Amino acid sequence: MPDGDRLYLGLVTLDLVIPGSTSLKEKRRVVRGLKDRLKSRLDVSVAEVAFQDLHQRAKVAVACVGSDRRAVENTLRQALSIAESRDGAEVCDWSLEWR
């Protein structure tokens, strides 16, 4: 594949703690708010991928695809920043992968 045809898929996985949540309904409200904010501010796909049955934990995956690796990485770092500043949820761990 020529350099001009490169495709980069970046995936950041966010491990969240939701300390104020006492029910799955409260957790869903916090997670939905984060997902909506990420989707509206950035050109990314977002999904809750683990801990669906726990009311104070969530794992959210954020994916971005593009032809410029730096742009994709910057977008995913912005997603991490948004998640870290989100009220109601704390990022306790995260990882960045390239596919």
C-alpha positions as CSV (number, residue, x, y, z in Angstrom):
1,M,0.0,0.0,0.0
2,P,1.5,3.4,-1.0
3,D,2.2,5.9,1.9
4,G,-0.7,8.1,0.7
5,D,-3.1,5.2,1.2
6,R,-2.2,4.6,4.9
7,L,-5.1,4.0,7.3
8,Y,-4.7,4.4,11.1
9,L,-7.2,3.0,13.6
10,G,-6.6,4.2,17.1
11,L,-8.5,2.8,20.1
12,V,-8.4,4.3,23.6
13,T,-9.9,2.2,26.3
14,L,-11.0,4.1,29.5
15,D,-11.5,2.3,32.8
16,L,-13.9,4.4,34.8
17,V,-14.9,4.5,38.4
18,I,-18.3,6.2,39.1
19,P,-18.1,6.7,42.9
20,G,-21.4,8.5,43.4
21,S,-23.5,5.9,41.6
22,T,-25.8,3.8,43.7
23,S,-27.7,2.1,40.9
24,L,-27.3,1.0,37.3
25,K,-29.7,3.8,36.2
26,E,-27.4,6.4,37.7
27,K,-24.3,4.8,36.1
28,R,-26.0,4.7,32.7
29,R,-26.8,8.4,33.0
30,V,-23.1,9.2,33.6
31,V,-21.8,6.9,30.9
32,R,-24.4,8.1,28.4
33,G,-23.5,11.7,29.1
34,L,-19.8,10.9,28.5
35,K,-20.5,9.0,25.3
36,D,-22.8,11.8,24.0
37,R,-20.2,14.5,24.8
38,L,-17.4,12.5,23.1
39,K,-19.5,11.9,20.0
40,S,-20.7,15.5,19.7
41,R,-17.2,17.1,20.2
42,L,-15.1,14.6,18.3
43,D,-15.4,12.5,15.2
44,V,-15.2,9.1,17.1
45,S,-17.2,6.0,17.8
46,V,-17.8,5.2,21.5
47,A,-19.1,2.0,23.2
48,E,-19.4,0.7,26.8
49,V,-17.5,-2.6,26.5
50,A,-17.3,-4.1,30.0
51,F,-18.7,-3.9,33.6
52,Q,-22.2,-3.4,32.4
53,D,-23.6,-5.1,35.5
54,L,-21.6,-3.1,38.0
55,H,-23.0,0.3,39.2
56,Q,-19.7,2.0,40.0
57,R,-17.4,0.7,37.2
58,A,-17.5,1.1,33.4
59,K,-15.1,0.4,30.6
60,V,-15.6,2.6,27.5
61,A,-13.8,2.2,24.2
62,V,-13.3,5.2,21.9
63,A,-12.2,4.5,18.3
64,C,-11.0,6.9,15.6
65,V,-9.9,6.2,12.0
66,G,-7.9,8.5,9.7
67,S,-5.1,8.8,7.2
68,D,-2.9,10.9,9.6
69,R,-1.6,9.1,12.6
70,R,-0.9,12.3,14.5
71,A,-4.5,13.6,13.9
72,V,-6.0,10.3,15.1
73,E,-3.7,10.3,18.2
74,N,-4.6,14.0,19.0
75,T,-8.3,13.2,18.7
76,L,-8.0,10.2,21.1
77,R,-5.9,12.3,23.6
78,Q,-8.7,14.9,23.5
79,A,-11.2,12.1,24.3
80,L,-9.1,11.1,27.3
81,S,-9.0,14.8,28.4
82,I,-12.8,15.1,28.1
83,A,-13.3,11.9,30.1
84,E,-10.8,13.0,32.8
85,S,-12.7,16.3,33.2
86,R,-16.2,14.7,33.3
87,D,-18.1,15.1,36.6
88,G,-19.4,11.9,38.1
89,A,-16.7,9.6,36.6
90,E,-13.0,9.2,37.3
91,V,-10.5,7.6,34.8
92,C,-8.6,5.1,36.9
93,D,-6.7,3.5,33.9
94,W,-6.5,3.9,30.2
95,S,-4.7,2.3,27.2
96,L,-4.1,3.4,23.6
97,E,-3.8,0.8,20.9
98,W,-3.2,0.9,17.1
99,R,-4.8,-1.5,14.8
